[in-house]
Amino acid sequence: MKFATFQVAGGPPRLGALVADDAVLDLTTASGGAPGFVSLLDLIDGGEATLTQAGARVKQVLAGDRSHVHRLADVTLLAPIPRPRKNVYCVGLNYRSHVEQNAVALGQEIEIPEVPLFFDKPVTAVTGPDAPILLDPRLTSKLDYEVELTIVIGRGGTWIDPADAMDHVFGYTIANDVSARDLQFRTSQFLYGKGQDSYCPLGPVIATADELEDLSHVTVELLVNGESRQSESAGNMLFSPAEAIGWLSQGITLEPGDLITLGTPGGCGYQLTPPRFLQDGDIVECRVTGLGSLVNPVKAI
């Protein structure tokens, strides 16, 4: 199943389940606001029981009950989890192509990481589909993009064995790890250059893990103004989702609703010759097989 968070005519956020490519079931109103259906975090907290109830309601719609169904064209999609409970965890340098192109761009030796590189983004960086990526010339002249497949944790834990890690995954979404390279590279810490407001677009949906079981058949791609800049199989990650969870949970408790972005392939703006950074008015589109398209305009402020 695919879940979304949406608004109708500027109203409060609602939990939805996609019942077609162009239609969403309002699970919040269909359940009468019952616990477990107020938000996606509530749904995730509810575990298998709530997920089963959601599936039953979707089956009713597919059998012909169109009550509480909206056309996607008539609603506004928000980030699936508009306000995560904790900072977004991120894995860096997780594709060989990115590692190699990063080394060339920065004049460094190519070193394939033996352990994952983790950093995070504050919850205030999160924004949704069609929301602007803010380009503040007081901060950066080197605004960049990174399409990333993103884990949504369903069942928490610590010291999670990679062999069991996928049992802890609720599903996946798309993130754009927007980065101000001039801020990022002036220190050894990534937070400031990657944590500005609007630097973590998420969405448009969260698909349950069963919909993306074989990542070798999943392509992550990014386009700027319709031009493909990044495209690679998610199966080429250096550290798989299970390995990332295993490493991150060593001494850090993961909780339901936590987000872990899984790195980006080569083709970032700073890696091109000559470098090509985002400009006011650019349209950035992130695509992941099975998850749709996350589109955000760049807006100078």
Order of alpha helices (4+ residues) and beta strands (2+ residues): beta-beta-beta-alpha-alpha-beta-beta-beta-alpha-beta-beta-beta-beta-beta-beta-beta-alpha-alpha-beta-beta-beta-alpha-beta-beta-beta
